[in-house]
Amino acid sequence: MKMSNALVIVESPAKAKTINRYLGDNYKVLASYGHVRDLMPKAGAVDTENDFAMHYQIIEKNKKSVKAIEDALKKADTLILATDPDREGEAISWHLYELLKERGVLDGKDVKRVVFHEVTKSAIQEAMANPRELSIELINAQQARRALDYLVGFNLSPLLWKKIQRGLSAGRVQSPALRMIVEREIEIENFKSREYWTVEADLAHAGKSFVARLTYLENTKLKQFSINNGDKAAAARQQLLAAANGSLTVSKIEKKQRKRHPAEPFITSTLQQEGVRKLGFTAQKVMRVAQQLYEGIDIGEGAVGLITYMRTDSVVLAQEALQELRDFIGRTYGKDYLPASIREFKTKAKNAQEAHEAIRPTSVQRTPEQLKSKLTAEQFNLYNLIGKRTVACQMQHATINTVSIDFSCGAENMFRATGSTIAEKGFMAVYMEGQDDTESESDEKLLPPLEKGEQISLKDIRPEQHFTEPPPR
């Protein structure tokens, strides 16, 4: 897209500053500072009697930014709306367009919509070369969501303030969430705890201690509540000690091999979940730091966007990103860590915005270690998390050896021990979902080499008391 004088509008001043570097002197980049219009606060802003007509007014705190855009537009021949590539971003562009049209400053101006899925020079140039019109589908979707907030939340919130706590909000998401919380609280209140016991054998062989759990007592398979009090547990212990006479016998060994595949690349919800689990961030902090990485960090050559757009429900990766990942994995970890073909993931959400990518580094060649001195601790940790998840998703599967061993205790009783070892690490060398990267199959689950018929030294038999717990909040 070539023009003599164009005004580009983005949402945040940080993004405006970064994008300004990649565009020539014919472009001026300003920020809208988020939404510029919202529903009028008074009743009737959504007119349910007139086809749900919505009545807007300018947001007071953004009057100054709108005036700056209006003044700059008088000197431009083209308006490029480049707010974020989601429903809210589309709505911000539309609201700004409507405001400027009302004020008569769009007469004779060319108006285009572009979206940046990542803030890099090539992505910005590609977007500018392929402008489109405003999407009425995305705009209508955002207006419908806002109308629900207004019609449901504005009426329900005062009830929450009275009954629960001042300041609570009940919008389109909060209302179902509140119902789920109330229903779970009822479950917790009605819950009745039950006692049950498990019986474990402490065993030792070849200098290694391990544990096996009782599975059959007097040829009857144990269920959760088969042993439900201390007297039964104590009687079972005495019976088993007498039958064992100091040792258990290996009666059956089952060995299996299974594959574990890497998790898909991050979408908004999974990034928030892992950020909370692994980094101790709140979901809000995850998104705030991700916004900084997306909008641009000065890494010595000026600000550059380090990750793709962080509000997405698509797990798709661009073909050029996939090829770059495969080259990086082969060079960094070796060909054994590279699957024969690209691993493709399918987006589960039916209404996913497929124009978006999953959240990934804009270039995997910019490793977290290289950028560490340029990032804050929070930015580094989140960028590192995103980088590892992205690399791991295109790596070879891990191969796990599992073993289950049954031990007879007399003729009528059976204990079982299970364990596993990693045969081939694959992607687990880089990243494990929901765990620290150093974690894998627990060392406590490793069993010593055993043969059928071997006698295994019995150290003790321990009954353990448990109580069922209510569902968690």
N, C-alpha and C positions, 0 to 999 in steps of 0.2 A: 504494500500500500504506500504510494508516494503522494505527498501533498506539500503545498508551499508553507502552510502554517497550521499545526494541529494541536489541540488541547487534549491531553490524556488524563482520565480520572481513575484513580485507584482508591482503596479504602483507607489506608494508613499512611502517615507521613514517612515512616521507615521504608515502606515499599516504594513510595514515590521517589525517594532519594536514590534507591538502588536502580530502579528502572530508568531514571533520568540519565544515568551513566551510559546505558546501552543505546539510547536513541540520539539522533542527531540534533543539530541546532534548530531544525524546523519543528521540534516537539517541545511542549511545556507540560510537565507532569504535576498535577495537584491532587491532594487527598480530600475525600468527602468526610473523613472522620466517622465512618460507619453510616448508619441510616440518617437520611435528611428529613424524612416525613414519617409520621405515625398517626394512628387513629386519634381522633379528638377524644379527650378524656371523659366528656360528658355522655349521658345516656343517648342512645340512638346513633352512635357512630357507625354501628352496623345495623342497617335498616332491614329488619327481617320481614317487613310488610311490603318492601319494594325491591324484590329480587336480591336481597342481601347487599344492597348498595353500601359502599364503605366511604366514610367521610374522613379526610385526612387534613392534618395541618403540619406546618414546618416545625421541626424540633428546635426549641429555643437555643440550646447550646451550640447548635450547628449553623445558626444563621450567618455567622461570620465566614465560615468556610464556603457556604453556598454563595454569599456575596462575592467572595474572592474568585470563585469559579465563573460567576456571571460576568464579572469585570474582565477576566482573562479571555472569555469566549468572544467578547466584542472585537478582539484583535485576531481571532482565529477563524479559519474557514471550515475547519472540520472538528467535530467533537468525537473522541474515541472513549467509549465507556469500557473501562478495564477493571471493574470490581471483581471480587472473588468468583471462582467458577462453581458456585452452588446456588441454591434457590434464594438464599438471603442476598448474595451478591447480585443476582439477576434483578431482584426486587429493588435493591439500592439504585442500580442503574436506571430502572424504570421510573422510580420516584423522582430521581434527579432530572430525568428527561421531561417528566410531566411538569415539574416545577419551572424548569427553564422555558418550556413551551408556553406555560401560562404567562410568563413575564415577557414573552415576545422576543427572546434573544436567540431563538433557533431559526428564525426566518432566513432562508438562503444558506443555511449551514448543512453540511453533510454529516450525518450521525451514524456511527458504526459501533458494533459491540465486538470486543475481543476478550479472550480469556487466557490467562497464563497459568498452566498447570505446574510450572516450576519457574523460578526467577533466575534464569540463566540467559546469556546472550543469544544462544541459538534458539531457545524456546520462545523468547520474546520476539525475535525476528520472524520465526515461523508463525506465531500468532498474529503479528501485525500484517503479515502477507496474506492471511486468510480470515478477514473480518466476516461477521455475520450480522443478521438483524437480531433485535431483542426477542427472546423466546417467550411467547405468551403463555405456553404451557408451564414453564418454571415460575413465571410471575403469578399465574392463577393459583398454582400449588402453594406458593408462599402466602398469598392473600387468604386462601382457605384456612391455612394453619393459624394465621393471625386472627381471623374471625373466630375460630374455635377458642383461642386464648381469651378473646374478649367476651364471647357469649357464655362460655363455661367458667373460665377462671375468675372473671370479675364478679360473678355471682356467688361462686363457691368459696372464694378466699375469705370474705367477711365471716362466713360460718366457721372456718378454720381458726380465725383470729379469736372468735368467741370461745370455742370449745377446746382448742389445743394450745396454740401459741401465736402471739402477735407477730406479723411479718411473714408468715408462711404463704406460699403462692400455690394456687391450684389451676394450672393451665392444662393444655391438651395432654402433656406427659405426666404432670404431677397428679392429676386426678386418678388415672388408673394406678399409678404408683401408690397413692394413698390407700386405695382399696386393697391392693396387694399386701401392704403393711398391716392394715387392720385385720385382714383375713388370717395372716400369719400370726398376729398377736392372739387371736381367738384360738388358733391351733395350740399355741404355747400355753395359754391359760387352761385349756382342756386336757393337756397332756398328763398322763399318769405314768410315772417312772416304774420300770420293772427290773428286778434283780436277776442277774445270770452270772454263771461262772465258766471260765475256761481253765483247762488243765494243760500245763506245758512241762516238757521234759528238758532239763539241762544236760546236754551231751558233750562229749569230748572225744576227738580222734586225731591222731598225728599232731598233737600239740595245738589243735584249733578247737575252740569252744563254739557251739551253735545250739539252736533251740528248735524243738519239734513240738507241734500241737496235737493233742489228743483228738482223733477223728472218729474212732469206733470204740465203744465200751460194751463189753459182753456181746459182741457181734451186732450191735445196734449203732447205726450212724447217728452221731450227735447233731442236734439242732441247737439253735441259739439258746433256748430255754430248757434244754434237757436237764441241765444241772442248775437249779434255781435257788439253792440256799447253801449255807456253809456246812451243814451236816452232811448233805449229799456229796459236796466237794471233798470233805475230809475222808468220808468213807471210800470214795473213788480213789483217793491218793493212797490209802493203805492197801487197797485191793491191787492197785497197779504196782506198788513197790514190792509186794509179795510175789506178783506174777513175773516181774522183771528179774528179780534176784541179782541186781547189780548191773545188768546190761540189757540193751535192746538189740534186735537182729534186723539187718537190712533185708527186707523181703521183696522190694520192688524199686527199680530205678527207671524213671522216664526222662528222656532227654529230647528237647525240641529246639529248633532254631526259628526265630521270627525276625521279621524286618520292622524297623520303626522309621517312618517317613517324617521329613521335616514339616513344621507348621507353615501355613501359607504366609505370604508377606502381610505386613500390617495394614489394617483399615483403622478408621478412627476408634472404634470401640475396643479392638484388641490392643492397640497402642496404649490406650488409657489403662486397660487392665494390667498389662505388663509393666507399665510405668509405676503403677501403684504397688504391684507385687515385688518388682525387682529393685526399684529406685526409691520407694517410699514416698513418691510424689502423690499429691491429690490429682484427681482427674483434671481439675481446672489448671493446675500447674503444668501438667503434661501438655495441654493444649496451648498454654501461654508460651512455653519454651519452644514448642514445635512451630508456633507462629513466627518466633524470632528466627529460627533456622530456615523457614520457608521464605521469609521476606528478605533475608540477606544479612550476612556477617562479613565484616572486613577481614579478609584472611591474608592481607598484604598486597593484594592487587586491586583493592577496592571491594565494596560489598558484593557478595555473590550468594544466591539462594542455594542452600546446601541440601534441602530435601524437596520433594514434590509436595503438592497441595495436601494439607493434613486433614481435610474434611472429606472423606470418601468412604464408600461402602463397596468399592470394587477391588478385587484381588489381582486384577490383570496388570502385567508389566509390559512396557513397550518393547518391541523387538530389538531395538538398538541397546536398550538397557540389559536385556537378557544375554545378548552376545557379549557385551562388556563384562557381565558377571561371569560368564563361562571362561572368558580369557583370563580374568582375574583369579578365579579359583584354580585353573590349571597351572598358572604361573606361581601362585602363592602356596598352594597346598599339594599340588601334583595331580597327575591324571587319574590316580586311583580314587580321588575324591570327587571326580566329575562323572555324572551319569551319562549314559550313551546319548541321550537326547534331552532337549529342554523340558523341564518339568512345568506343566501348565496347570493353573488353578482356575476353577470355575466359581464365579460369584454366586452365592446362595440367595441373596436378596433379590426377589423378583423385580423390585422397582429400583434397583441399583442404577446409579448414574454412570453408564459404561464409558462415557467420554473421559472420565477420570481414570487415573492409574491408582494402584496401591501406593502406600507411603514408602518411599525409598530414597536413598541418596541420589542427588542429581548426577553424581559421578562416583562410582565405587572406588575410582583411583584416588580420590581425596580421602585417605584413611583417617579414622579418628586420631591415631597417634600423630600423624603429620599436622593436624589442626589443633592439637591439645593446647598449645600456648596461645592460640587466638580465641579460644572459647572459654566461657565461664565454666565452672564445675558442672552446673546443671545442664548447660548446653552440650558439653562434652559427653556426659553420661547418657543423655537422650539420643544424641547423634550416634554414639557407640552402639546403643541398643538397636536402633533402626538399621544401622549398617550390618550388624551381626545377623539379625533376623533376615535381612534381604539376601545376604550371601548364603546363609544356611539353606534358604528355601530352594536354591538351585544346586545343592550338593548331593552327593550319593547318600542313599539310605544307610542307617546304622543296622548292624546285624547283632542280635542278642541271643546268646545261648541260655536257655532255661533248663532247670533240672528239678524234678520233684522226686523225693525219696520217701518211701513208706518203711516204717520200723515196727515190727511185731513186738508186742509185750505180752508174752504168754500166747495162748492159742486164740484168745477171743478179743484182744485189744490191739489198737493200731494208732501210731503217731505218724504225723507227716511233717517234713521240712521241705521248704522250697527256696530256691536261690537262682541267681542269674549272673552271668558275666558278659562283658562286651567283647564280641569277636572282632568286629570292625567298627570303629567309631563313626565313620562317615561324617554327616553334618553335626553330630554331637561334639566333634572337636571344636566347633565354633559356638553353637547356641542350642539351648534346651528350653522349650516353652515352659513357663511356670516355675523354673528352677534356676539356681545360680549356675553360671556356665561351668563351674568346677564340679558340680554335682552330676552323677550319672546313676548307674545302678548302685545302690548302697553297698559298701563293703561288708556290712553286717549280714547281707544276704548271700555272701559267698560261702559255699560249702566245700569241705575237704573232699578229695577224691575217695570214693567209696565203691565197694564191690558187693554184689548180691551175696548174702550169707554171712557177711562179716558181723562180728559181735562189737557193739559200740558201747563204750563205758558210760554208765548212767551216773551223773553226779547227784541229781535230785529231781523230784517231781513237785511242781508248784501249782496249786490252785490259785486263780486270780479272780477277785470279785469285780464285777462291773454293774453299772446301771444304765439303762437306756436313757438317752437324753432327748429333750424336746427339739423340734426343728430349729435351726439357727435363725436369728433375725436377719 
